Amino acid sequence: MATEVKQHSVSPHNHHSELSFWRKYIFSTDHKVIGMQYLLTGLIMVFVGGFFAYVFRMQLAFPGQGIPLYGKLDANAYNMMITMHGTIMIFWVAMPLLVAAFGNLLIPTMIGADDMAFPTLNMISYWVFFISTVVLILSMVLPGPMAAGWTAYPPLSANGYPAQIDFWGSIGGSLWILAVALEFVAFLIGGINFLVTTFNMRAPGMKLMDMPITVWMMNIAVLVFMFSVGPLVAGAVMLLFDRSFGTGFYNPAVGGDPILFQHFFWFFGHPEVYVILLPGLGMVAEVIATMARKPLFGYKAIIYASIISGFLSFIVWAHHQFIAGIDPRMAVFFSFTTIMISVPFAVWMFAAIATLWKASITLNTPMLFALGFIGEFLLGGVTGIYLGASAFDIYAHDNYFVVAHFHYALIPDVFFGGLAAIYFWYPKFVGRMYNETLGKVHFWLTTLGFNMIFLPLFYNGLKGEHRRIFDYSAWPSLMSADMTQNRVIATVGMLILCAAQIPFVINMIHSARKGVKAERNPWKANSLEWVTASPPPHGNFETYPSVYRGPYEYSVPGREEDYWPQHLPQ
Amino acid sequence: MNFLPFPENISTFGVELDELAHLITIITMTAFVIAEGILLYFILKFRKKPGVKADYIPGNSWKQLKWIFIPLVVIVGLDLFIDEKNTHAWTLIKQNIPEKTHYELVEITGQQFSWLFRYPGRDGLLGTSDDFTSTNELRIPVNETVVFYLKAKDVLHSFFVPAMRFKQDAVPGRTIKGWFDATKTGTYEIACTEICGAGHSLMKANLIVQSKEEFKQWFESEAGKVTLPAPGDKKAPEIAPSAASGEHNTAAAKTEHQVASGKDLLQAKGCLGCHSLDGSKLVGPSYKGLMGRKEMVLTQDKEHEVTVDEDYLRRSITEPNADVVKGFSGIMPKTPLSEEELTAIVNHLKDLK
């Protein structure tokens, strides 16, 4: 069955040379071009989201002073920026970068397919995403942008009740809701494609348990995404109606309930964390196994743990709402499930560390970022235990402890994991080697900047610094010398993190033009994407590989080579 | 042991929360340091050496997997231990709320951008005509259980007292019961920790914990100021207010047929949350000596000078952000007022010297 589908779709690619520039690079149906489009869009949006972080962190460290490149910030713009920072970093950076870009680049090449199952649908997915990006940017510049935090809780996000409908005056916020909904549509289309491709187009001989862990994680992630996103799309439409047409889905005066939206949001919002996390973990595992020259420790155990975490992720959402006014008895259940979800991720962390035991480690840039992910994510993970404990959450909710915690979970994943993946597969998809020295400078500066921002914020959080405050000068208890100093340290860290991206950008652009040409398999890795040319041609493989073993057969005793590619016969 | 940088704790249950945090810290930080230590050790120890191949350890048998499953069992055990301690603290703080006591009862309402506190008056019952209110200042006696009802008028707010280790969202349409018991006198901050609009950063109140005698004295003097209506008017006591949102029982609603005085309205509508009577600068400009004052205002980003007169006052209430006084931000929400109420407020503002 799998073979049949593949062979049917191979033939059309024999005459690809006739494609015009537009069909080849803009409205392309080639999964690699679409992956690159997602990657570049995500990387551009990281600078937009990062710019907002720059502006509000400057304001927090030096309140009321003019900010270079921006000017003076007011409370409304501040609220808009924190909203957009969250929205962009999750939906327009993490999702396109980790899921859409690398899912597109890696799934077909890793399973030995010529393209996605539905190439045109794939192209539509990107262009819907592109439109959502345009709508999002419009939503920031038009009147009445969303400024209620990225969670957009009503009544504030619905402009209060009874609804004071000002359709054009609040068009920005309405477009923001539309942009998020469109973005979900794009990833739903993409997600279906991932699943169909994985289940139907694997190379002959590739069993599910022969797939690289990345392919597994991408598929678990999109399944979790597809099952969780429905309620939020419905909730977002109801919110849009409330603010634009005066309905009262969340208005208690007419029988609605504001907390209903919170359930919709977090029923999606928490699984979303794992949607982002699992692909990141998968790709990092790829890097670690390859650079350690060792089989990924407990491959099957990791997969089962990840599937369990996918299920558990659906029954933890209310830990975002412990103090939101839900029945306090619910917290006991959600606290238990939340603390328990640490278990599958402990499996992941232990497996990653165990892979390094008696390994032969090469510390190049992708490996540094991959190990950085594990080292930093551990702190994000253990601080999650604090917040999973509902009683401590009474104090820490909406506090900088939470801010520091989720940045320690998400930045290692999206930033470190994403960058490990970018460096690791750069030779494959660009066809040239990146510069190792610039890469290492990038890693060390990024690590320094990142920790400088968020370690002090744990401290400030414990001291009671609450979130989304525009100017702490009004709060004497939060203006002690140590706390104001920490705000400055965090801002300096942010500046270092920004500056750290300069060598990255130089490296990417310069190496794409002048880098040493990459061989097919520069890392001596096992999975199928390394079989083909760098970059892979249209249709991916000159001859389609068959698979004879799992992807992590490194340092097998009795073999001269320390790797054993999946496609080599016995 | 007390090594976390918490602010001073002044509530009975805060002790439990602090102990829980310390317990979690000891457990998780031990695990964290061990994990990081092993990670670092492996990275340093197993670097690539010429001629040395890595060991083939796929981790697919129990013999190998025990190295991750044994630590895992330890982690599950510790998780359950934390969960058990947590359930205890949570139940104490949020679930087992004491029955209402006499004086120590208060209704707290969050509104853009101030906190309103309503006390039960001499009869000890909320929702009766002898209630009195204060804005942005909550007074409670020390070592007494205080039971409160938390409400929100417009959007979500969150009532946070760091020194009490207490936080609870205030939700329109809901009345949420809570309690605390302060162990020390003094003045502490109350914050709003749920983003509620442009003035969120300035939504602040003070918690004043007083000795029982001082509190009683203050309470009596405030209760004495309340002018009671004719005896027949007294409404039936009502603790749990109606579910309809925006329906906020205030001093203004005391008498149904006659418009409350401008002075009461300023309090009831939350104006005093942002505008002081004594000339001090809060979220908005002070009411003191308002009439006839010259102010620099920004109208659609253009700066010009106005002299405060009746028209200006009316416009500033009905169109709050049309002219914004220089040095302040245009964040005042529109407050629904009847024509009579508006007139009463404007007339009162004119008289404030």
Interface residues (C-beta under 8 A of the other chain):
Chain A: D74 A75 N76 N79 A147 A148 G149 Y153 P154 P155 L156 G160 Y161 P162 Q164 N251 P252 A253 D257 P258 I259 A292 R293 K294 P295 L296 F297 G298 Y299 K300 A301 I323 A324 G325 P328 R329 A331 V332 S335 F336 I339 M340 S342 V343 A346 V347 M349 F350 A351 I353 A354 T355 L356 W357 K358 A359 S360 I361 T362 L363 L371 I374 G375 L378 L379 V382 T383 I385 Y386 A389 S390 A391 F392 I394 Y395 H397 D398 N399 Y459 L462 K463 G464 H466 R467 R468 I469 F470 D471 A474 W475 P476 S477 Y552 Y554 S555 V556 P557 D562
Chain B: L4 P5 F6 P7 E16 L17 L20 A21 I24 T25 I27 T28 M29 A31 F32 A35 E36 I38 L39 L40 F42 I43 F46 R47 K48 K49 V52 K53 A54 D55 Y56 I57 P58 G59 N60 Q64 L65 W67 I68 P71 L72 I75 V76 D79 I82 D83 K85 N86 T87 A89 W90 T91 I93 K94 Q95 D154 V155 L156 S158 F160 P162 R165 F166 K167 Q168 D169 A170 V171 P172 G173 R174 I176 Y188 E189 A191 T193 E194 I195 C196 G197 A198 G199 H200 S201 L202 K204 A243 A244 S245 G246 S329 I331 P333 K334
